[in-house]
């Protein structure tokens, strides 16, 4: 598949090097689905890694033939956009454990020739970074000019700089946090329980039974979607508008927001896997690099080579600005080069995916400055 305007290519990387996970499990070989935009220059110093969030995938920008739906970050990536594919070679992959082409719960275990299902091991952010490093070697990229990510993607970007500190020149962390709060872990647990209590769950082996836990997955998505929006954005978009002109005095859909959430839940079920949703939320819960590295974090930071841009949004109550400032303080305490921008927005956590002139200007300014010399 290709898109001439951004030189888009979609491929599979077959990684044959065994991957030892933080859990102790080993994945002997695996496939990573990835997409590239732009061209790698002769010096190989213009490569950008885009890390996706919980429900994201490798298709970050552009359009496929006969498909009008753009990639999930199409407003950010492309010719003359903040991540400018006229100058940069952009790589985005579907993370290991995903459900959009990479090895994960919906693919077959080569040892048993059966769908992995619930037997697919939990993968941490650190494991993802290790697998992304394998893709980097596969593509013969010596270092990343930028690693960029929002939300869970931002956590991966930050992890890269302390796990492989000499391989990242610039890191952009958007709407993220150094670890989850108890409230965020609680939201994730309710979502997982909704899925696992579904009558079609079958202990995670629902594909073998020819079904999916559709009700539970839809509820999980509805809950998640509420946390991604802000009260202001929901009020502005829906208010208390009724779907019909009068109250029905029953439990059917009556308010526009109810209709919207049900639609989002039902749509999500058709394109996402329940086991992957569980895996992704657990990866979020486990992320805590400061604790993981302990006292060795100070030594690790001494070799960190990256400049950082940390971005937060005023209406993001899932990862509010104060959580981004924790990252900023950590970096400043370790004498790292860090810029911070708090963007005024009513978009909630999803603001990192939305059009916003101030946000785009900050991104473009940081990227353009770091690009001087390419």
N, C-alpha and C positions, 0 to 999 in steps of 0.2 A: 504494500500500500504506500502511496506517496502523495504529498501535497506540494506542488511546485512552488507555491508562494513562500513556504518556510522550509523547503527541502526535507519534508517529513518522511521518515522511514520507520517501519515497525518490524521488529525481529525477535527471535528467541535466542538466548544464550544458553547453551548446554554446559553447565558447570560440573565437571567430573571430579573435582577435588572435594573429599569428604568435609562436611561442615560440622564441627563439634559445637553443640549448643550450650548455653549457660545451664540448662537443665541437666546436662550430662548425656542427653540423647545425641545421636549422630545421624545426619542425613547424608547418605553415601554419595548421591548425585542428585542434581535438581536443575530445573529450567527456570530462567528469569525472563519474563516478557518485558521488552523495553522499547522505547521509542526515542528517536533522535531528531533534532531540528537544527538546521544550519550545517556548517562544515567545520571539521577539525583543521586548524591551520597547520602550516609546515613545522612550526615550532612546538605544536601540541600544547600550547599554553592558554587556550581560550575555552576550555571545557567547563561546563556547568552541570552539576548534579541537582535535580529537583527531587525532593523527598515528599511523598504524598501523605495525606492525613488518613484518618480511620477508614473512610469509605472511598478513598481515591484509587487511582490506578495509573497505568503507564501513559494513558492518552491525555496529556496535559494541554495540548494545543492543536490547532488546525482542525480540518474536517476530513473524514473518510469519503470516498466516492459514494454518491447516492445517500449520504447521511448528513443532514443539516445541523445536527447537534455538534457543537464545538467541544474541544477538550476542556477539562474542568478549570484550567487557568489560562484560557485563550486570550483574555484581556491583558495578561501580564507578559506572555511569551510570543514573540513574533517579530517581523521586520519593523524597526523603529519603535517598538514597544520597550518598556523598561528593561526587560531581558531581551536584548536586541539580537535576533538570529542573523542579522547581517554581519555581526561581529563575533558572535558567540556560538559555540557548539553545545547544544543543550541535550542532556540525557535524562530521561525519566523512566523508571521501571515500576512494574507491579511487584510489590514486596513479596518475599518468600512467605508462604502461608495465605497469600491473597487468592482471589477467585476470578481473576481476569487474565489468565494465561500462564502465570507462574505456578510452580509446584506448590500445592496446598491441599486442604481437606477434600476438594472435589476432584483431585487427580488421583491416578493409580499409584499405589506403592509397588515399585518394581520387584520387591521381594515376594509379594503375595499376589500380584496382579489384580488386587481388589482396591476399590476406592478407599483412600485413607480414612475419610470421615473423622470420627472423634479420636482416632489413633494418631492423627497428626500432632506432633509435639508443639507445646507452647514455645513461641519464638519471642525473644526480647529485642529491645531497641539495639542493644549491643550486637546481637546475632544478625539483625538486619544490616548493620553497618559492616560486619564481617562479610556478609554475602554481597553487599554493594562493592566492597573492596575487590572481591573476586570478579565482579562485572567490570570494574575499572581495569584490572589486569587483562581481562579478556579483550577489552577494547583498546588495549595498549595506550592508555592515558596515564602519563607520569604523575600528574597532580591536578587538582581541581582549582580553577580560577575562582569559582564560587560554589558553595553548597547552600541551597536555599530551601526553606520549608516553612509551612504554617501549621500550627497546632502540633499534632503528633509528628508531622514532617519537620517542624522546627526543633523538636527534641532530637530527632535523628541527626539534623545538621549540627547541633551542639555536640552530640556524642562523637561525631566524626572528628571534631577538632581536638578532643582529648584522647580519643582512641588511636588516631593516626595523625598526630599533631603536625608532622612535617609535610603532609600531603594536601593541606587546605590553605589557600591564600586568603580567602575572604568567606565569611560565614554570615548568612542573613537568617535570623530567627524571628519568626512572626507569630504573634498571638499564642505564645507557648509559656512554659513554666519549668523550673528545675525539678519539680516532682508534683504529683497530684495531691490535692487536699483530701481530707476524709470525705467531704461532701461529694467531690468528683468521683472518688472510688465508690461511694454509695450509689450515685447515678448509674455507674457501670454495672454494679451488682444487680440493681433492679432490672436493668435491661437484660442481663444474662438470665436472671430468674424467669423473666417473661418468656424467653426462648425455651429454656429447659423444662418449664412447666406446661408447654404446649403438648397436647395429646399426640401430635405427630413428631415429637422429638426423637423417640426411639433410641435414647442414650447417645444421640449424635450420629446414629447410623441410618438416618431417614432416607438417604438416596437408595440404599439397598432395598428399602421398603417401597420405593417408588413414590415418595411423598416429600413434603417439606414442612417445617413448623411455621407455616405462613402467618398465623395469628400472632404468635409470640414474636417473630421477627418484625412484623409490622408495628406491634406495640413498642418494641425496643427502639425502632426508628422514630416513632412519634415522640417518645420521651427524649431521645437525643436531639431531635429537631427543636423541641422547646428550649433546650439549653443552648442551642446555637444561635437563637434569635434573642433580641432584647424586648423588654416590655414596650419600649417606644416603637420599635419596628413592627411588632405585632399590632399595636394600637393603631399605627398609621396605616398599615395595610388592610386590617380587618375591623378594628374597633369592636363594637358589639353588634355588628350588622347581622341581621337574620338572613338565612338563605331564602326563606319565603316571607311573605308579608305579615304573617301573624304567628304567634306561639301555638304549638301543637299539643302541648302538655303530655308529651311522651318522651322516650329516650332515643328517638331517631335524631339524625343530624338536624340542628336548628340554626346554629350560628356558623358564619362563614369560616371562622377559625377551626371549628370542628371538621368541617368538610375538607379544608386544606390539609389538616393533619392526617385524616384518614387517607386522602389521596397520596400524600407523601409516603405513608406506611405501605400502602398497596403497591405503589410504583417501585419502592425499594425491594420488595420481595421478589420481583421479577428479574432483578439484576444483581443480587448479592446473596452470599451464602451464609447461613446461620453459624456454622462452625468457625468461619473466618471472622464473623462479627465478635464471637466470644474470644477468639485468639487476639484480635486487635485491641479489644478493651482490656484484656489481661496485660498485654504489653504496655499499655498506658499506665496501668496500676503499678507495675513493677519498676517503671522508670524512676531511678533515683541515683544518678551517677556520683553525686557528692558522697552519699553513703557507701556506694559500691567501691569507690576508690579510696575512701577514708583518708588517712594521713598522706597517702601517696599522691593525692590530687595536687598538692603543692608542687611536688617534683614534676608531675606531668605538665603542669602549666608553664614550667620553665622552658619547655621545648615547644610550646604552642606558637605557631608561626602565623596564625590567622588574625586578620582584622575583623571586627564584629559590627554588625548593625542589628540592634534589637528594636522591634516595632511592636507596639501594643495599641489597643483601641479603647476609647473611653467607655463604651457601652458593653464591652465584653465582660460578662459576669462569670463565665465559666473559667477563663484565664485572664483575670483583670490586670490592669497595668501594674499593680503592686507586685504581682508574680514575676512580670518581666523585669521590674526594678531589682528583684532579688538576684536575677541573673547578671544584671548590670553591676551590682555591688560586688558579686563574686569575682567578676572579671576585673573590675577596678582594683579590688583588694590584691589581685595577683598581677597588677601592673600591665594589663593587656590593653590593646588599642580598641576602644569600644565607643560606638555612637548609639544614642538612644532617641527614639521619636515616639511620642504618644499622640496618636491621631484621633481627632474628634470625629466620631461617627455614631450613628444610631443603629448600625447594622448588627450589633451583638458580636458573637464569636465569628460568625460567617463574614464579618466585614473584610477579612483578609482575602476573600474571593471576589469582592465587589469593587466597582468603579469608585474611586475617590481621588480627586486631584492631588490633595496634600500627600496622601499615601504614595501615589504613583510618582510624584515629584521627588519624594524622599528616596524611594527605591532607585529611580533613574540617576539621581545625583550621586548616590553612593557607588552605583555600578559604573557610571561613566568615569568617575574619578579613579576607581580601581582598574579600569580598562586602559588608562593612559599607559602607553608603552607596549601594547599588543601590536 
